[in-house]
Amino acid sequence: MTTFNIPNMSCGHCKATVQKTIHAIDPEAQIEFDMALRTIALESRAKPDNLQVALAAAGYPATLA
């Protein structure tokens, strides 16, 4: 499981955008959101670097937790 900190993720719209961005790379990714901590934990076949690039392009820069 990979965990990312996403400080810009603060609402339901943010959550939907993050989910859509990740599923565009890996449709089978399983994502657990913690909106209070602004983190996601996910199981994905995609490389974390690729996910970070896509999230940043979507306006949600992420760092590995």
N, C-alpha and C positions, 0 to 999 in steps of 0.2 A: 504494500500500500504506500502511495506517495501522498504527502501532505504539503499543501501550498498555503502560504499566507497571502491574502488578497485584500490589502487595506482599503481599496476603493469600492469593495462590495458591501453595500449597506442596505439594499432593499430587494423586494421581489423582482423588480425589473433587472437589477444587477445579476441576481441569481439566475434568471432565465437566460440572460446573455452569456454568462459563464458556461452554463449547461449546454447551450446551443453551440458555442465555440468548441468545447471539448468534444461533443458528439459529432461535429463536422470532421474531426480528425479520427476519432474512434467511436463509431456508433454504438459499440457494445460497452463502452466505459461505464463503470458504476461509480457514482459520485455521492458522497455524504457531505452536506453543508452544515457548517456551524456559523450562523449569521452573527451571533454575539461576539465570537472570537474572530470573525472574518477569515475563516479558513475553510478549505475543502480537503477531504481525504478521498482518494480515488484509486480504483483498480483500472488500469488501462494498459494496452499493449503499446501505446505511443510512448516515445521517449519524452522524459520530463522537459528537456530543452525545447523540443518541438511544441509542447503544450505552452511553455512560458512565452515563446515567440508569438503564438496565436493569441494568447490571452492579452499580451501587451498590445498587439495590433487592434484588439477589440476594445481597448481602453482600460484593461484591468491587469496591470503589471503584477506579476506574482513572484514570490521567492519561495524556495524550498524551506519548509519548517524543520 
